[in-house]
Amino acid sequence: MSIGLGIFLIVVGAILTFALNVDATWIDLDLVGYLLMGAGVVVTLIGIVLLVRKRQTVTTVRTSVDPRTGTRVDQRATESDPLP
C-alpha cells in the first residue's frame, strides 16, 4: 500500500509542477508539487525497504528416542514473524 501511495504522490506532484499553469498568488504550486514528489519518493523507498526486509524465523529441533522401537525421532518446527 505504501508503494502505491508513493507513486500517487509522485504523480500528483508532477501534475502540479509541470502540467498546471495556474497563477495562484497565495500558494506556489510548483513548490507544493516538488514537495509532494519528494514525499512520494521517500514513501516509496520506505515501502520497498519494508517489503524486502528479512523476516526472522526460529527453527526448533527436538530429538527423542521412541521407547517401542528404540529409534531416534527428530521433530522440527519453524516459526516466522507474522506479516505486519
Secondary structure, 3 states (H helix, E strand, C coil): CHHHHHHHHHHHHHHHHHHCCCCCCCCCHHHHHHHHHHHHHHHHHHHHHHHHCCCCEEEEEEEEECCCCCCEEEEEEEEECCCC
